[in-house]
Amino acid sequence: MAIVFRREVCLGTAITAAAVIAFYVWTTASAGSPFQWTGIKTDYYNLLTDGFLAHHLYLKLAPAPGLVALADPLDPVANARYRVNDMSLYRGKYYMYFGPVPVLTLFLPWRLVTGRGLPEDLAALIYVIAGYIFTLLLLFLLLDRHGIQPSRILGAAATVTLGLGTYGVVILRNPNVYGVAIAAGYAFFAGGAYCFARLMLTDKPNHRLAAMAGIWIGLTPGCRPHYVFVALVLCVAYVWRLRRQRGEAVWFYAPIAICGVSLLWYNFARFGNPLEFGTNYQLTSRAVTQGVSLHLRNLADGLYYLLLCPPRTWDQFPFLIHRFVGPSSRLFVENAVGLLAISPIAAAGLVLPLWIGRWKAASPCALILLALYGGATAMLIFISLTGLFVGRYLLDFSPALLMVSIFGCLCCATHSRRWLRRGATAVMVAGCLWTTVIGTALSLSINDVLRDRNPRLFRTLARWSGQSAESIRLPVDGLTMTAGIRFPPHPGAIREGLLLTGRPGAEDCLFVEYTGGNNVRFGYEKSAVGTTAGPQASIVPGREYRFDVWYSATAQRLTVSLDGLTAWNNPASFYPTSVKEISIGGGWTSMPDVHPFSGLLRVPRHGILYAAGQRATFE
């Protein structure tokens, strides 16, 4: 039985969805310098667009001659000087292992119409918004068909959860080529799922709708190859739905087949193998990320990192960050966070087989839900088997699982006993609040993009969160310090710290090293990078010298002088730091070979830290 949603529910949902989309736009626009309309675009998709316009399938970018001349150009160690990361090198040409659909559907049409390259961040924004709108339409289509009319609060909660719980907003902070491919797959899958649901719910064959659904679904493997599992599951569901009219299925199958054959030809034309997308020719810094291989032993790890892995708490705004495990001989884990950690309500979708039995198995709604569930879980299992677990991969399977979960919760909140209705309503609202907090925090902290590219805005938001100005960790633009220094006649250690900045595990240390006699040399140690030291300098123990330190992030130089004479001048790049984390003359727990300064170091004037366009003093 179909119903008409109340006007206030529709209006509230529209306003909430508009607010979510506005947050999408703000997230994209606040990450530094968004939407670069002018200039030559050198991102991968625009380079592939240039290649297509030049009537070839490789990118309009020539590999370095030194790379091509290597005995094994794919060797991560040998090609380190020359490679363009994650390009596919084949017979002296650069190709993309990312599918061509974003170019054919957005980048190329944009270029032909405007004559300019399309900014990557705008492309990702368009795709994510499209995917979000189609997912909302799909949810409310199924609710309408099943006779479920949520309240204004539940409708708003569902709208926010779908908008912030799928990881799309996190991708928008720094989309690049990876995010564009995933966002495009999300958009075409959501559009195809909506058309497919309408097709399944019609009583009479609709050739136009079937063809439209087939086109949308057929394009998804051209964005992300594992969407082929979704296409197969939907095809099976459609055949089951038609039963005695299976001849009508050709209108749905034909576009999918045409898109599939075209993609296979595209691969064959590039690599001579219809099943080769370019991953086996990928230039990467780690062998574990080269190519795609499936291993059953990776399944448990994948399900943990993609579903259960919690974010890390942090001492800095926004206080939650992803987990970065890095590569191993078997796994590659980057920016990991589980879907259930962002949207606990997705658990209802994962256990769909336990509650779908309340409907007849052959009913259209049940078939649609089962098809979405089957496609999403197939992609989840495939990604898990690869051993490559990156947070952005959540957008491949999370929209379908989350939509199914929300549908189940709304069904319980409206069509169950009173106690179950109240419980489902509480779960829905609490889940929405949780997703809003976690999803927003992760979008603000991902890879420190907001902090590094827009430090002024980051500092403002951190202050609003209650963090003191002295404790906010920001990129260091520059640093100056003038002090009086007396070297001890009998040093307490060979290497003693003079200026220390940053947090444990990511700190910078300017030290003095006693080399024997009355000779010293200054040096610089950077966590996880290494140590450099300058030439020897003669000093008189007990005598006070003027000690000047100067650092510039623009010049990437650190200079030390004694009585106006340069004692050391070397390249350097400081980790972000807060004023509270600057220590003069102290030791550092994570640098065991650096001890507190045993002489006298006094700062008659404040040291000055330049960060985020402003200056702060330290002592």
C-alpha positions in Angstrom: 0.0 0.0 0.0 1.4 3.4 -1.0 0.9 6.4 1.1 1.5 10.2 0.7 4.0 11.6 3.2 2.8 14.5 5.3 3.8 17.9 4.1 5.8 18.7 7.2 7.8 15.4 6.9 8.7 16.2 3.3 9.6 19.8 4.1 11.7 18.7 7.1 13.5 16.1 5.1 14.2 18.6 2.3 15.6 21.2 4.8 17.7 18.6 6.5 19.1 17.2 3.2 19.9 20.8 2.1 21.8 21.3 5.4 23.8 18.1 4.8 24.6 19.2 1.2 25.6 22.6 2.5 28.0 20.9 4.9 29.4 18.9 1.9 30.1 22.1 0.0 31.7 23.7 3.1 33.8 20.7 3.7 35.1 20.8 0.1 35.5 24.6 0.0 37.3 24.9 3.4 40.2 22.7 2.6 42.7 25.3 1.4 42.2 26.6 -2.2 39.1 24.9 -3.6 37.7 24.8 -7.1 40.7 26.1 -9.1 39.0 27.1 -12.3 41.9 28.5 -14.2 45.3 27.2 -15.1 46.5 23.9 -16.6 45.1 20.9 -14.7 47.7 18.2 -14.1 45.6 15.8 -12.0 45.2 12.2 -13.3 41.7 12.5 -14.7 42.3 15.8 -16.5 45.5 14.2 -18.0 43.4 11.3 -19.2 40.9 13.8 -20.6 43.8 15.4 -22.5 44.8 11.9 -23.8 41.3 11.1 -25.0 41.1 14.5 -26.8 44.4 13.6 -28.5 42.8 10.3 -29.6 44.8 7.9 -27.5 44.2 6.0 -24.3 47.3 6.8 -22.4 47.8 10.0 -20.4 49.2 13.1 -21.9 52.3 12.8 -19.6 55.6 11.3 -20.7 57.5 9.1 -18.3 61.0 10.2 -17.3 63.6 8.7 -19.7 65.5 7.4 -16.7 62.4 5.4 -15.6 61.9 3.8 -19.0 65.6 2.9 -19.2 65.6 0.9 -15.9 66.0 -2.8 -16.1 62.8 -3.2 -14.0 60.8 0.1 -14.1 58.3 -1.4 -11.7 60.8 -2.0 -8.9 59.8 0.4 -6.1 63.4 1.0 -5.0 64.8 1.5 -8.5 62.0 3.8 -9.7 61.9 6.0 -6.6 63.6 9.0 -8.3 61.3 8.9 -11.4 57.9 7.5 -10.7 54.6 9.3 -10.7 52.9 7.5 -7.8 50.1 5.1 -8.7 50.4 5.5 -12.5 50.5 2.4 -14.5 53.6 2.2 -16.8 53.2 0.0 -19.9 55.4 0.0 -22.9 56.7 3.5 -22.2 53.3 5.1 -21.6 51.4 6.2 -18.5 48.0 4.7 -18.0 45.4 4.9 -15.2 44.2 1.8 -13.3 41.2 3.9 -12.3 38.3 3.4 -14.7 37.4 5.9 -17.5 33.8 6.5 -16.5 34.5 9.8 -14.6 36.2 11.2 -17.7 33.5 10.1 -20.1 30.6 11.3 -17.9 32.0 14.5 -16.4 35.5 15.6 -17.1 35.3 15.3 -20.9 31.9 16.9 -21.3 32.9 19.7 -19.0 36.1 20.3 -21.1 34.1 20.3 -24.4 31.5 22.7 -23.0 33.7 25.2 -21.1 37.1 24.6 -22.7 38.6 24.3 -19.2 39.7 21.5 -17.0 37.3 20.4 -14.3 38.7 20.7 -10.7 38.9 17.3 -9.0 37.3 18.5 -5.8 34.3 19.8 -7.7 33.9 16.5 -9.5 34.0 14.6 -6.2 31.4 17.0 -4.8 29.1 16.5 -7.7 29.3 12.8 -7.5 28.8 12.6 -3.7 25.8 14.9 -3.8 24.3 12.9 -6.6 24.9 9.7 -4.7 23.4 11.1 -1.5 20.2 12.4 -3.3 19.6 9.1 -5.1 20.1 7.1 -1.8 17.6 9.3 -0.1 15.1 8.9 -3.0 15.6 5.1 -2.8 15.0 5.0 1.0 11.8 7.1 0.8 10.6 5.1 -2.3 10.8 1.9 -0.3 9.2 3.5 2.8 6.3 4.8 0.7 5.8 1.4 -1.0 5.8 -0.4 2.4 3.4 2.0 4.0 6.0 3.5 6.5 5.5 7.1 7.3 8.2 8.3 9.7 7.8 11.3 12.0 9.6 14.5 11.4 12.3 13.6 13.9 12.8 10.2 12.4 12.9 11.5 8.9 15.5 14.1 9.8 17.6 11.5 11.7 17.5 9.1 8.7 18.5 12.0 6.3 21.5 13.0 8.5 22.6 9.5 9.1 22.6 8.7 5.3 24.5 11.9 4.7 27.3 11.7 7.3 27.5 7.9 7.9 28.7 6.7 4.5 32.2 8.3 4.6 31.4 10.5 1.6 31.9 13.7 3.7 35.3 12.5 4.8 36.4 11.9 1.2 35.4 15.5 0.3 38.0 16.9 2.6 40.8 15.8 0.2 39.3 13.8 -2.7 42.1 13.6 -5.3 42.0 10.8 -7.9 41.1 8.1 -5.4 38.2 9.9 -4.0 36.8 10.9 -7.4 36.8 7.3 -8.6 35.0 6.1 -5.4 32.6 9.0 -5.4 31.7 8.3 -9.0 31.0 4.7 -8.2 28.8 5.7 -5.4 26.8 8.1 -7.6 26.2 5.6 -10.4 25.4 2.8 -7.9 22.9 4.9 -6.0 21.3 6.2 -9.2 21.1 2.6 -10.6 19.7 1.2 -7.4 17.0 3.9 -7.4 16.0 3.1 -11.0 16.2 -0.6 -10.3 13.9 -0.3 -7.2 11.4 1.6 -9.3 11.6 -1.0 -12.0 11.1 -3.8 -9.5 8.1 -2.0 -8.0 6.2 -1.5 -11.3 3.4 -3.8 -12.2 4.0 -3.6 -15.9 7.2 -3.8 -17.9 8.9 -0.4 -18.4 11.5 -0.6 -21.1 12.8 3.0 -20.6 13.2 2.6 -16.9 14.9 -0.8 -17.4 17.4 0.6 -19.8 18.1 3.6 -17.5 18.7 1.3 -14.6 21.0 -0.9 -16.8 23.0 2.1 -17.9 23.6 3.4 -14.4 24.5 -0.1 -13.1 26.6 -0.9 -16.1 28.8 2.2 -15.6 29.7 1.4 -12.0 32.5 -1.2 -12.9 34.1 1.6 -15.0 34.6 3.5 -11.8 35.4 0.6 -9.4 35.8 -2.8 -10.9 34.3 -4.7 -8.0 30.9 -3.2 -8.6 30.6 -6.1 -11.1 29.3 -8.1 -8.1 26.5 -5.6 -7.6 25.6 -5.9 -11.3 25.5 -9.7 -11.0 23.3 -9.7 -7.9 20.9 -7.2 -9.3 20.6 -9.2 -12.5 19.7 -12.3 -10.5 17.1 -10.4 -8.5 15.5 -9.0 -11.6 15.2 -12.4 -13.3 13.6 -13.8 -10.1 11.2 -10.9 -10.1 10.1 -11.4 -13.7 9.8 -15.2 -13.5 7.4 -15.8 -16.4 8.3 -12.7 -18.4 12.1 -13.1 -18.5 12.3 -12.0 -22.1 11.7 -8.4 -20.8 15.0 -8.6 -18.9 17.0 -7.9 -22.1 16.2 -4.2 -21.6 18.0 -4.2 -18.3 20.7 -6.7 -19.3 21.7 -5.2 -22.6 23.1 -1.8 -21.3 25.0 -3.7 -18.6 26.5 -6.0 -21.2 27.4 -3.2 -23.6 29.1 -1.3 -20.8 30.9 -4.4 -19.7 32.1 -5.3 -23.2 33.3 -1.7 -23.7 35.3 -1.8 -20.5 36.9 -5.1 -21.5 37.8 -3.6 -24.9 39.3 -0.6 -23.1 41.5 -2.8 -21.0 42.5 -5.0 -24.0 43.3 -1.9 -26.1 45.7 -0.7 -23.4 47.3 -3.8 -22.0 46.4 -6.6 -24.4 44.4 -8.3 -21.7 40.6 -7.6 -21.2 40.9 -8.3 -17.4 44.0 -6.1 -16.8 43.0 -2.7 -15.3 46.7 -1.7 -14.9 47.3 -2.7 -11.3 50.0 -5.1 -12.3 51.9 -2.3 -13.9 51.3 0.2 -11.1 54.2 2.4 -9.9 54.1 2.3 -6.1 56.5 2.7 -3.2 55.5 -0.6 -1.7 55.3 -4.0 -3.3 52.3 -5.0 -1.2 50.2 -2.4 -3.0 51.2 -3.5 -6.5 48.6 -5.6 -8.2 45.5 -7.2 -6.6 45.5 -10.7 -5.2 42.9 -12.4 -3.1 43.7 -14.5 0.0 41.3 -16.0 2.4 43.7 -15.3 5.3 43.0 -11.6 4.8 39.2 -11.9 5.4 39.2 -11.6 9.2 41.6 -8.6 9.1 39.5 -6.9 6.5 36.2 -7.4 8.3 37.8 -5.9 11.4 39.3 -2.8 9.7 36.3 -2.1 7.5 33.6 -2.8 10.1 34.9 -2.7 13.6 38.1 -0.7 13.9 37.5 2.3 16.2 39.0 5.7 15.6 41.8 6.9 17.9 41.2 9.6 20.5 43.5 12.6 20.3 44.6 15.4 22.4 44.0 18.0 19.7 40.8 19.2 18.0 38.7 17.5 16.8 39.9 14.8 19.2 39.3 11.8 16.9 41.5 10.6 14.1 41.8 7.6 11.9 44.1 4.7 12.6 47.2 4.4 10.4 48.8 1.0 10.6 50.8 1.2 7.4 52.1 -1.6 5.1 53.3 -5.0 6.1 54.3 -8.0 4.1 50.7 -9.0 3.8 48.4 -6.0 4.5 48.2 -2.3 3.7 46.1 -0.3 6.2 45.7 3.4 5.9 43.3 5.8 7.6 41.4 2.8 9.0 38.0 3.2 10.7 35.2 0.7 10.7 31.7 1.4 9.4 30.1 0.4 12.7 32.4 2.9 14.6 30.9 5.7 12.4 27.4 4.4 12.1 26.5 1.7 14.7 23.0 1.6 13.2 24.6 -0.2 10.2 24.6 -3.4 12.3 20.9 -3.8 11.5 21.7 -4.0 7.8 24.5 -6.6 8.4 21.9 -8.9 10.0 19.3 -8.4 7.4 18.8 -12.2 6.9 17.6 -12.4 10.5 14.7 -10.0 10.0 13.8 -10.0 6.3 11.6 -13.1 6.9 8.8 -10.8 8.2 8.0 -10.2 4.5 7.4 -12.8 1.8 10.7 -13.7 0.3 9.4 -13.0 -3.2 7.9 -9.6 -2.5 9.4 -6.7 -4.4 10.6 -4.8 -1.3 12.2 -7.9 0.1 14.0 -8.7 -3.2 15.3 -5.1 -3.4 16.6 -5.2 0.1 18.2 -8.6 -0.4 19.8 -7.4 -3.7 21.3 -4.3 -2.1 22.5 -6.4 0.8 24.0 -9.1 -1.4 25.8 -6.5 -3.6 27.2 -4.6 -0.6 28.4 -7.7 1.3 30.0 -9.1 -1.9 32.0 -5.9 -2.3 32.9 -6.0 1.4 34.2 -9.5 1.2 36.1 -8.8 -2.0 37.9 -5.8 -0.5 38.7 -7.8 2.6 40.3 -10.6 0.6 42.6 -8.1 -1.1 44.4 -7.1 2.1 44.2 -3.4 1.1 42.2 -1.6 3.8 41.8 2.1 3.4 39.1 4.2 5.0 37.7 5.6 1.8 36.8 2.1 0.6 33.8 2.3 3.1 31.9 4.4 0.5 31.8 1.4 -1.8 29.6 -0.7 0.4 28.3 1.5 3.3 25.5 3.4 1.4 23.6 0.1 0.7 24.1 -1.3 4.1 23.2 1.9 5.9 20.1 2.4 3.8 18.9 -1.1 4.5 19.6 -0.6 8.2 17.6 2.7 8.4 14.7 1.1 6.5 14.6 -1.7 9.1 14.8 0.7 12.1 12.1 2.9 10.6 9.9 -0.1 10.0 10.3 -1.1 13.7 9.7 2.4 14.8 6.3 2.6 13.0 5.0 -0.9 12.6 5.8 -2.7 15.9 4.6 -2.9 19.4 4.8 0.2 21.5 8.0 -0.9 23.4 9.7 -1.9 20.2 8.6 1.4 18.5 10.1 3.4 21.4 13.3 1.4 21.4 13.7 1.7 17.6 13.1 5.4 17.8 15.7 5.8 20.5 18.2 3.8 18.6 17.6 5.9 15.4 18.0 9.2 17.2 21.0 8.1 19.2 22.6 6.6 16.1 22.1 9.8 14.2 23.7 11.9 17.0 26.7 9.4 17.2 27.1 9.5 13.4 27.0 13.3 13.3 29.7 13.6 15.9 32.0 10.9 14.6 31.5 11.6 10.9 32.1 15.3 11.4 35.2 14.8 13.5 36.8 12.4 11.0 36.0 14.8 8.2 37.8 17.6 10.1 40.9 15.5 11.1 41.5 13.4 8.0 45.2 13.6 7.1 45.4 17.0 8.9 44.3 18.5 5.6 42.2 21.3 7.3 45.0 22.1 9.8 47.7 22.3 7.2 45.8 24.0 4.4 43.5 26.3 6.3 45.2 26.7 9.7 43.4 29.9 10.6 40.0 28.2 10.3 41.3 25.2 12.1 42.5 27.4 15.0 39.2 29.2 15.2 37.3 25.9 15.3 39.7 24.5 17.9 39.2 27.6 20.1 35.4 27.1 19.8 35.8 23.6 21.0 37.4 24.9 24.2 41.0 24.2 23.4 43.4 27.0 24.6 45.4 29.0 22.1 48.7 27.8 23.6 47.8 24.1 23.2 46.7 24.2 19.5 49.2 22.3 17.4 49.7 24.1 14.0 52.2 24.0 11.1 55.3 26.0 11.9 55.8 28.9 9.4 58.9 30.2 11.2 60.7 30.4 14.5 63.2 32.9 16.0 65.0 32.9 19.3 67.8 34.9 20.9 69.3 33.7 24.1 72.5 33.8 26.2 74.3 30.5 26.4 77.2 29.2 28.5 78.6 25.8 27.7 79.6 23.7 30.8 83.2 22.8 31.5 82.1 19.2 32.2 79.1 18.3 30.1 76.5 15.9 31.5 76.2 14.0 28.2 77.6 13.9 24.7 74.5 15.3 23.1 72.3 17.8 24.9 69.0 19.4 23.8 68.7 23.2 23.2 65.4 23.6 21.5 62.6 21.0 21.3 59.3 21.3 19.6 56.4 19.0 18.6 54.6 16.1 20.2 56.2 12.7 21.2 56.9 10.7 18.1 56.7 13.8 15.9 59.2 16.2 17.3 62.2 18.3 16.2 65.3 18.8 18.3 68.1 21.2 18.0 71.0 19.9 20.0 74.7 20.5 20.8 77.2 17.7 20.6 80.5 17.8 22.5 83.2 16.3 20.3 86.1 16.6 22.7 88.3 19.3 24.0 86.6 22.7 23.7 84.9 21.7 20.5 81.2 21.4 19.8 78.9 21.0 16.8 75.2 21.7 16.5 72.8 19.2 15.0 69.2 18.6 14.3 67.2 15.4 14.9 63.7 14.8 13.4 61.6 11.9 14.7 61.2 9.0 12.3 63.5 10.8 9.8 67.1 11.0 11.2 69.9 13.2 12.5 72.2 15.7 10.8 75.1 17.6 12.4 77.2 20.5 11.3 80.9 21.3 11.4 82.9 21.6 14.6 83.2 25.0 16.4 85.6 26.0 19.1 84.0 27.4 22.3 85.3 28.6 25.7 83.4 26.9 28.5 81.8 29.2 31.0 81.8 32.2 28.7 78.5 33.6 27.7 77.7 33.7 24.0 74.8 35.3 22.1 72.9 32.3 20.7 70.5 33.0 17.8 68.2 30.4 16.2 66.3 31.1 13.0 64.0 28.8 11.1 61.8 29.4 8.0 59.4 27.0 6.5 59.5 28.8 3.2 63.2 28.5 2.9 63.2 25.2 4.8 66.4 26.2 6.6 67.5 26.1 10.2 70.3 28.5 11.1 72.3 28.7 14.4 74.8 31.4 15.2 77.1 32.3 18.1 77.9 36.0 18.6 76.6 36.7 15.1 78.8 34.1 13.4 76.9 31.2 11.6 77.8 28.0 13.4 75.3 25.8 11.4 73.0 26.2 8.5 71.1 23.2 7.2 67.9 22.2 5.5 65.1 21.4 8.0 61.3 21.0 8.1 59.5 21.2 11.4 56.6 19.1 12.6 53.5 21.0 13.7 53.7 22.2 17.3 52.0 24.2 19.9 53.5 26.8 22.1 53.1 24.6 25.1 55.2 21.9 23.4 58.2 24.1 22.9 61.0 23.4 25.4 64.3 25.2 25.8 67.2 23.2 27.1 65.1 20.2 28.1 65.4 16.5 27.2 62.9 14.5 25.2 61.6 11.1 26.3 61.3 9.7 22.8 64.9 10.8 22.0 66.9 8.8 24.4 70.3 10.0 23.1 69.4 13.7 23.8 69.7 14.8 27.4 68.9 18.1 29.1 71.4 20.9 28.6 73.8 21.0 31.5 75.1 24.5 30.9 73.2 27.8 31.2 70.7 28.9 28.6 68.7 32.0 29.4 66.3 33.8 27.1 66.4 37.5 27.9 63.7 38.1 25.2 60.8 35.9 24.2 61.2 33.4 21.4 58.8 33.9 18.6 56.8 31.2 16.9 55.1 32.0 13.6 52.2 29.7 12.8 48.9 30.1 10.9 49.8 33.6 9.9 50.1 34.8 13.5 52.9 35.0 16.0 53.1 33.7 19.5 55.8 34.0 22.1 57.5 31.3 24.2 60.1 31.2 27.0 
